[in-house]
Amino acid sequence: MNLRKLTPADIPFGMRLKAQNNWNQLDGDWQRQLDLEPDGCFVAERAGLPVGTACCCVFDDIAWINLVLVDKDQRGNGVGSALLRHVVQYLEERGVASIRLDATPLGQPIYEKLGFIGEFALTRFEGMLPSAFEEAPGVEPVRLTDLTDVCRLDQAITQTRRDKLLRHLVDAHPEAPRKFAPGGELEGFSLARPGSNAWQIGPILGSPRAGRALLLDAARRFAGRRVYLDIPADHAAAVTVVRALGLTAQRAFRRMSRGRLGQENLALFWGSFGPEKG
């Protein structure tokens, strides 16, 4: 087995793997990963043919592993484990203190063998949002001049400096970012991006009244569309709102870390970006 860097020419292969798993990525999601971390994306090959992928994204001394996919005909042959070990080695050589990921129940035992520790559960909710919904007061579009405050709030809640990710998302989908700042001071924000199966809503971060208002605002803006929201399983207020909107639990994830554990403020964590970047 040969491991090499993933390039834009490999995106069609990545899309074929994600289709085997019914994941939600578009070509643009793979390109964003390459834009953010071009040296942290890898392909496994056998007999000159690609058989798997694994990527990572580094935010200062914290990194996220993502897009770990193996061709269905190659599963059980050690491809995924080899890719994961390679990514972990790459990150440790860069001095990353905390390596994180969101694991499915199937993948969790594999990650545990590599020293990852489970921290908390997330639930993906999905469904068609109601076709009509009232406007959420206090919510308005994010302006370019708001980005510094948005990045600062994101870091305060996630303890991760994700400026390059947030700015990339705003550039790609400038109509999607929303903020809750009724008194002029930012209390919360939300982002969203399209997917092959549904719109992924998140991250949604902020105070209790901000989180609720931003969820209701998303319900209005994406009325009549299928959406995904990944919510900490123990965040009772967020779960109550999304269930009231008619969304149902689709799948579970376990947030895991290798090295220093995460320190998210889960009381202000209403929705994740998704498994790729937390």
C-alpha positions in Angstrom: 0.0 0.0 0.0 1.2 3.5 -1.0 0.2 6.7 0.8 0.4 10.0 -1.0 -1.0 13.5 -0.9 -4.6 14.0 -2.1 -4.9 16.5 -4.9 -7.9 18.2 -6.7 -7.7 15.4 -9.3 -8.7 13.0 -6.5 -12.0 14.8 -5.7 -14.1 12.6 -8.0 -12.7 9.5 -6.2 -13.5 11.1 -2.9 -17.1 11.9 -4.1 -17.5 8.2 -5.1 -16.5 7.1 -1.6 -18.8 9.5 0.1 -21.6 8.3 -2.2 -21.0 4.7 -1.0 -21.6 6.0 2.6 -24.5 8.4 1.7 -22.5 11.3 3.2 -23.5 14.9 2.5 -20.3 16.4 1.0 -20.2 18.3 -2.3 -17.1 18.8 -4.5 -16.7 22.2 -2.8 -16.3 20.5 0.6 -13.3 18.5 -0.6 -11.9 21.7 -2.2 -12.3 23.6 1.0 -10.4 20.9 2.8 -7.6 21.2 0.3 -7.6 25.0 0.5 -7.4 25.0 4.3 -4.8 22.2 4.7 -3.2 21.2 1.4 -0.4 19.2 3.0 -2.8 17.3 5.4 -4.9 15.3 2.9 -3.9 11.8 1.9 -4.9 9.0 -0.4 -4.1 5.3 0.0 -3.3 3.3 -3.1 -3.1 -0.4 -3.9 -1.8 -1.7 -7.3 -1.7 1.9 -8.4 -5.4 2.5 -7.7 -6.9 4.7 -5.0 -8.7 2.8 -2.2 -9.1 5.3 0.7 -8.8 8.9 1.9 -8.1 10.7 5.2 -7.6 14.4 5.9 -6.9 16.8 8.7 -7.2 20.5 9.4 -4.9 22.3 11.8 -6.0 25.3 13.9 -2.9 26.4 15.8 -2.2 23.5 18.2 -5.6 21.7 17.7 -6.4 19.6 14.7 -9.5 17.8 13.3 -9.3 14.5 11.4 -12.0 14.1 8.7 -13.0 12.4 5.5 -11.7 9.0 6.5 -13.2 6.8 3.8 -12.3 3.4 2.4 -13.7 1.8 -0.7 -16.3 -0.8 0.2 -14.3 -3.5 -1.6 -11.2 -2.8 0.5 -12.7 -2.6 3.9 -11.2 -4.9 6.6 -7.8 -4.9 4.9 -6.2 -2.3 7.1 -6.5 0.7 4.8 -8.4 2.9 7.2 -6.0 2.1 10.1 -2.9 2.9 7.9 -4.4 6.2 6.8 -5.2 7.2 10.4 -1.8 6.3 11.7 -0.3 8.3 8.9 -2.4 11.4 9.7 -1.7 11.1 13.4 2.0 10.9 12.7 1.8 13.9 10.4 0.1 16.0 13.2 2.4 14.9 15.9 5.4 15.9 13.8 3.8 19.3 13.6 3.5 19.5 17.3 -0.3 19.5 17.5 -1.3 19.1 21.2 -4.9 18.0 20.6 -6.2 15.8 17.8 -9.9 15.6 17.6 -12.7 13.9 15.6 -16.4 13.0 15.6 -16.6 9.2 15.5 -19.5 7.0 14.4 -20.3 4.1 16.6 -18.7 1.8 14.0 -15.5 3.8 14.0 -15.2 4.5 17.7 -13.4 1.2 18.6 -10.8 1.9 15.9 -10.1 5.3 17.3 -9.9 4.1 20.8 -7.1 1.7 19.8 -5.2 4.7 18.6 -5.5 6.5 21.9 -8.6 8.6 21.3 -10.8 9.3 24.3 -14.5 9.9 24.1 -15.8 13.2 25.5 -19.4 13.8 24.7 -22.2 12.6 22.3 -23.8 14.5 19.4 -27.0 13.7 17.6 -27.7 14.5 14.0 -31.2 15.7 13.5 -32.7 15.8 10.0 -35.9 16.5 8.2 -37.9 18.9 6.2 -38.5 22.2 8.0 -42.0 23.6 8.2 -43.1 25.5 5.0 -43.9 28.7 7.0 -42.4 30.2 10.0 -42.4 33.6 11.8 -39.3 35.8 11.6 -37.0 35.6 14.7 -36.6 39.1 16.2 -33.0 40.2 16.8 -31.5 38.1 14.0 -29.8 39.7 11.0 -27.2 39.0 8.4 -23.5 39.0 9.3 -21.6 41.8 7.7 -17.9 41.6 6.7 -17.2 44.1 9.5 -18.7 41.5 12.0 -16.2 38.8 11.2 -13.6 39.7 13.8 -16.3 39.5 16.5 -17.7 36.3 15.1 -14.3 34.7 15.1 -13.6 35.9 18.7 -16.9 34.5 20.0 -16.3 31.2 18.2 -12.9 30.9 19.8 -14.3 31.8 23.3 -16.9 29.0 23.0 -14.9 26.3 21.2 -11.4 27.1 22.6 -10.2 26.7 19.0 -9.1 29.5 16.7 -11.1 28.6 13.5 -10.8 32.0 11.8 -9.6 30.5 8.5 -12.6 28.1 8.4 -15.2 30.7 9.3 -13.9 33.2 6.8 -13.7 30.6 4.1 -17.4 29.7 4.7 -18.5 33.3 4.7 -16.7 33.9 1.4 -18.3 30.7 -0.1 -21.8 31.4 1.1 -22.1 35.1 2.0 -25.9 34.9 2.2 -25.9 32.2 4.9 -24.2 33.7 8.0 -26.5 35.2 10.6 -26.0 37.0 14.0 -27.9 37.7 17.1 -27.0 41.2 18.4 -30.1 43.0 19.5 -28.3 45.5 21.7 -25.4 45.9 19.3 -23.2 43.4 21.1 -22.8 40.0 19.4 -24.4 37.2 21.5 -24.4 34.5 18.9 -24.1 33.5 15.3 -25.0 30.7 12.8 -23.6 29.5 9.5 -24.9 27.1 6.9 -23.8 25.4 3.8 -25.4 23.2 1.1 -24.9 19.5 0.8 -25.8 16.7 -1.6 -28.6 15.4 0.7 -29.5 18.4 2.8 -28.4 21.9 4.0 -26.0 21.5 7.0 -26.9 24.1 9.6 -24.0 25.0 11.9 -22.1 26.0 13.7 -24.7 27.7 16.0 -23.0 29.2 19.0 -24.2 31.8 21.6 -26.2 32.6 24.7 -29.4 30.8 25.5 -31.6 33.4 23.9 -29.3 33.7 20.9 -29.2 30.0 20.3 -33.0 29.7 20.3 -33.4 32.7 18.1 -30.8 31.5 15.6 -32.4 28.0 15.4 -35.9 29.6 14.7 -34.3 32.0 12.2 -32.8 29.0 10.4 -36.2 27.3 10.3 -37.7 30.4 8.6 -34.9 30.8 6.0 -34.7 27.1 5.1 -38.5 26.5 5.3 -39.5 23.6 3.0 -35.9 22.3 2.7 -34.2 19.2 4.1 -31.6 20.1 6.8 -29.1 18.4 9.1 -28.2 19.8 12.5 -25.6 18.2 14.7 -26.4 19.0 18.4 -24.7 17.9 21.7 -27.0 15.2 22.9 -27.2 16.6 26.4 -28.2 20.2 25.3 -31.8 19.9 26.3 -32.9 23.3 25.1 -31.5 22.8 21.6 -33.0 19.3 21.3 -36.4 20.7 22.4 -36.4 23.3 19.7 -35.4 21.0 16.8 -37.9 18.3 17.9 -40.6 21.0 18.0 -39.6 21.9 14.4 -40.4 18.3 13.4 -36.8 17.1 13.0 -35.8 13.5 14.0 -32.6 11.9 15.2 -30.7 10.3 12.3 -27.4 9.1 13.7 -25.0 9.5 16.7 -21.5 10.7 16.9 -19.0 10.7 19.7 -16.6 13.6 20.0 -13.1 12.2 20.8 -9.6 13.6 21.4 -6.1 12.3 21.4 -3.7 14.3 23.6 -5.2 17.4 25.3 -9.0 17.1 25.7 -11.3 19.7 24.3 -12.8 22.5 26.4 -16.0 23.6 24.6 -18.5 25.6 26.6 -21.4 23.2 25.8 -24.0 25.4 27.4 -23.4 27.9 24.5 -22.8 25.2 21.9 -26.1 24.8 20.0 -24.9 23.2 16.9 -21.7 21.8 15.4 -20.1 22.7 12.1 -20.2 18.9 11.4 -17.9 16.0 11.8 -15.2 17.5 9.5 -14.2 20.5 11.6 -16.2 20.3 14.9 
